[in-house]
């Protein structure tokens, strides 16, 4: 892949340059010292991937990501000195279209550093994501645990999102009432180390309770559960949430396709599948399965998507019962679950 670096710190640029030179199959496209320069360079020479710093003079990484995704969209990963110290800006950048975030590797013994390994792993994930999409084998998720005798909830909203997802999720959740009569489960493509921070941040945008999904949780009306492990979040035959550790041929872990497929197989009540902004095709085939099983499906429209990849793939498969603007999705969900309408 051709990879660009956007960073105003010479040591950071050199560290990233060495990582790319030492890795097979990648070449340096260009280097920008600030966000404004990155926007101009990307317009002239769009790379496969941009490694974007957050804090820079003239234009920060959030605004640069927003402009690049609007003008010449490409894959962007936030690479900054300390991701945890800038969690709010990381989620802003992801809302603008960045795919993920990782700490900047330091110079010295790069091949043995955890930060370097994490960066190379993310680059490989992006390479798989933007490369040819391989066929994924159907998976049947299962996990121990019996359906509780007092289980009464029969309405579920299953949401999948990737690049641009945090902001889209915040908007939808903010539009849901405090007495929303359905369970909500979300798979957002995000590194496991940021999942809890994302759940806390989303919880501040809505009157609903938001927390990470744990093994054995059952869907509960008014509770929003977010995938929070490096495994695939799945609904089990006992209508509980679990994490599937088996290898699945897909670029993301957790996968929206695996998530949606498990819901289509094991949810006996009313389900609504929602596929939001994101790069690639993850979730499109799963949304199609949900529709084939008689569930209502919604894809975000192009105009309001930060990255029109995943919902576009769903539209091409005719997997979406409806294609809606972001600000219409929350009210539509509220109306549907209140009336328990399938179509």
Secondary structure, 3 states (H helix, E strand, C coil): CEEEEECCCHHHHHHHHHHHHHCCCCEEEEEECCHHHHHHHHHHCCCCEEEECCCCCCCCHHHHHHHHHHHCCCEEEEEECCHHHHHHHHHHHHHHCCCEEEECCCCCCHHHCHHHHHHHHHHHHHHHHHCCCCCCCCCCCCCCCCCCCCCCCCEEEEEEECCCHHHHHHHHHHCCCCCCCCEEEEEECCCHHHHHHHHHHHHCCCCCEEEECCCCCECCCCEEEECCCCCEEEECCCCEEEEECCCCCCCCCCCHHHHHHHHHHHCCCEEEEEECCECCCCCHHHHHHHHHCCCEEEEECCCCCCCECHHHHHHHCCCCCEEECHHHHHHHHHHHHHHCCCC
